[in-house]
């Protein structure tokens, strides 16, 4: 279930990243950050949260709107 949710959110996120070309006609925004040793990207629609994803501190998370994000621990090869 988590993989399906992760794939759906990532697909939505990628669609949101393509949206700036439509930003002149649609109220869509894209945000990104590399603060605090992590990476995050997200979208907004009419100023409200759309979908987002971030990786920080050994965890990868995705979220949609105001719903609780789903996170997984990242495995590292040592």
Backbone bond lengths (Angstrom), bond angles and torsions (degrees), N, CA, C in turn:
res aa  C-N    CA-C-N  psi(-1)  N-CA   C-N-CA  omega(-1)  CA-C   N-CA-C  phi
1 X - - - 1.434 - - 1.517 110.88 -
2 X 1.328 116.87 -41.99 1.459 119.81 -179.92 1.522 111.41 -63.56
3 X 1.330 116.66 -37.53 1.467 119.15 179.76 1.516 110.70 -65.49
4 X 1.324 116.84 -39.31 1.469 120.43 178.39 1.524 109.66 -64.82
5 X 1.339 116.98 -44.90 1.454 120.93 178.63 1.521 110.86 -62.65
6 X 1.315 116.78 -44.44 1.453 120.96 178.54 1.521 110.90 -60.92
7 X 1.320 117.74 -45.37 1.468 121.20 179.21 1.523 111.20 -63.48
8 X 1.329 117.73 -40.82 1.465 120.78 -179.79 1.522 111.03 -65.97
9 X 1.325 117.39 -42.43 1.460 120.21 179.76 1.519 112.10 -68.71
10 X 1.318 116.77 -39.71 1.465 119.81 177.82 1.522 110.32 -64.73
11 X 1.332 117.41 -40.24 1.467 120.30 177.30 1.522 110.57 -62.70
12 X 1.325 116.45 -42.18 1.461 119.79 176.70 1.512 112.34 -65.18
13 X 1.319 115.82 -38.57 1.458 120.59 177.85 1.519 111.27 -63.44
14 X 1.319 116.73 -44.62 1.458 120.12 178.45 1.523 111.18 -62.92
15 X 1.319 116.82 -38.82 1.465 119.83 175.85 1.519 109.91 -63.82
16 X 1.328 116.45 -38.24 1.461 120.25 177.75 1.514 112.51 -66.34
17 X 1.320 116.91 -33.92 1.460 119.35 177.96 1.525 111.61 -69.11
18 X 1.322 116.69 -26.74 1.460 120.16 177.12 1.519 111.09 -79.77
19 X 1.307 117.78 -14.87 1.461 122.72 -174.84 1.531 115.70 -66.83
20 X 1.345 121.65 -23.64 1.458 118.12 -179.25 1.526 113.62 -55.69
21 X 1.310 118.18 -27.32 1.456 119.27 177.24 1.523 110.61 -67.03
22 X 1.330 117.12 -21.64 1.456 122.00 177.70 1.525 112.28 -98.56
23 X 1.324 117.12 0.70 1.454 120.94 -172.21 1.524 112.82 -61.60
24 X 1.311 117.92 -22.92 1.453 119.64 177.65 1.512 111.90 -68.14
25 X 1.315 118.04 -25.26 1.454 121.28 -178.09 1.517 113.13 -112.93
26 X 1.315 118.49 -19.42 1.454 122.05 -179.50 1.524 110.47 -119.14
27 X 1.327 118.53 144.81 1.470 121.48 178.30 1.526 112.08 -81.77
28 X 1.329 116.60 61.55 1.458 122.47 -177.08 1.518 109.44 -113.28
29 X 1.328 116.60 136.65 1.452 121.21 177.41 1.507 110.73 -126.02
30 X 1.339 115.19 158.43 1.460 121.83 177.71 1.520 107.47 -126.69
31 X 1.324 116.57 133.50 1.459 121.48 177.42 1.522 109.48 -120.92
32 X 1.323 115.19 152.76 1.466 120.04 175.58 1.509 109.06 -153.99
33 X 1.318 116.03 156.38 1.459 121.01 179.86 1.525 109.64 -156.55
34 X 1.317 114.93 149.84 1.461 121.14 173.18 1.529 109.82 -125.80
35 X 1.323 117.62 29.70 1.460 122.39 -178.96 1.529 111.82 -79.05
36 X 1.302 115.28 160.12 1.467 124.09 173.34 1.527 114.05 56.05
37 X 1.323 117.93 32.62 1.454 121.57 175.95 1.509 114.54 72.72
38 X 1.306 117.97 18.47 1.459 121.33 179.66 1.517 110.82 -132.65
39 X 1.305 115.30 -178.86 1.458 122.35 178.49 1.521 107.38 -132.50
40 X 1.339 116.12 133.89 1.456 119.19 176.32 1.519 110.16 -139.85
41 X 1.325 116.20 146.06 1.458 123.23 174.95 1.526 107.47 -138.53
42 X 1.327 115.54 150.70 1.453 118.65 -179.78 1.518 110.89 -162.08
43 X 1.301 115.22 171.72 1.459 121.74 177.99 1.523 109.27 -128.33
44 X 1.325 115.13 156.75 1.451 122.22 172.38 1.521 108.34 -129.96
45 X 1.324 115.46 150.01 1.456 121.74 175.81 1.520 106.54 -131.28
46 X 1.323 116.73 120.15 1.474 121.73 -175.21 1.521 111.59 54.60
47 X 1.337 117.94 35.55 1.452 122.61 179.14 1.524 114.81 78.51
48 X 1.315 118.39 -1.17 1.455 122.70 179.10 1.526 109.65 -100.41
49 X 1.342 118.32 150.42 1.463 120.16 -179.69 1.527 112.31 -60.65
50 X 1.326 115.08 136.88 1.465 121.39 174.05 1.504 108.72 -100.99
51 X 1.321 116.85 -107.33 1.457 121.12 175.88 1.525 108.46 -119.13
52 X 1.312 115.99 154.97 1.443 120.44 179.29 1.518 110.94 -152.56
53 X 1.310 114.39 161.05 1.459 120.89 177.40 1.521 108.31 -146.26
54 X 1.323 115.91 147.97 1.448 119.55 177.52 1.511 110.46 -152.09
55 X 1.325 114.31 154.12 1.461 122.35 176.33 1.516 106.13 -129.17
56 X 1.334 116.18 124.71 1.457 120.21 -178.74 1.520 108.56 -162.41
57 X 1.296 116.06 137.58 1.460 121.28 173.15 1.514 115.36 57.69
58 X 1.329 118.01 37.90 1.451 120.66 177.70 1.516 114.80 80.29
59 X 1.334 117.47 12.44 1.468 122.00 178.80 1.521 109.66 -129.88
60 X 1.328 115.38 144.80 1.465 122.33 173.24 1.525 107.06 -118.19
61 X 1.334 116.52 131.64 1.454 120.71 -176.14 1.522 110.76 -132.78
62 X 1.309 116.11 150.78 1.461 122.91 171.98 1.519 107.72 -134.24
63 X 1.320 115.00 148.71 1.455 119.54 178.96 1.512 109.81 -147.93
64 X 1.324 115.84 158.43 1.453 122.36 177.94 1.520 108.44 -132.73
65 X 1.319 116.12 126.82 1.456 123.18 178.26 1.516 109.78 54.32
66 X 1.314 118.29 -133.79 1.462 121.92 -178.81 1.527 112.48 -96.72
67 X 1.315 117.98 12.31 1.462 121.53 179.92 1.526 109.82 -72.97
68 X 1.326 115.85 157.28 1.460 120.40 177.23 1.526 109.14 -64.75
69 X 1.324 117.58 133.07 1.465 119.25 179.17 1.524 111.61 -69.80
70 X 1.314 114.89 154.62 1.461 121.43 175.11 1.526 107.35 -104.99
71 X 1.304 116.67 128.29 1.459 121.44 -176.08 1.525 110.58 -124.64
72 X 1.304 115.22 152.01 1.462 121.94 173.88 1.517 108.72 -133.23
73 X 1.304 115.40 148.38 1.454 121.05 175.17 1.527 108.50 -77.91
74 X 1.310 116.23 137.81 1.456 120.76 178.87 1.520 110.18 -87.80
75 X 1.307 116.07 137.41 1.456 120.11 175.57 1.509 108.14 -91.30
76 X 1.310 116.42 140.10 1.451 120.79 179.54 1.524 109.13 -120.65
77 X 1.312 115.96 141.38 1.460 120.89 175.92 1.522 107.65 -83.41
78 X 1.306 115.62 130.75 1.477 118.45 -179.45 1.496 109.56 -119.33
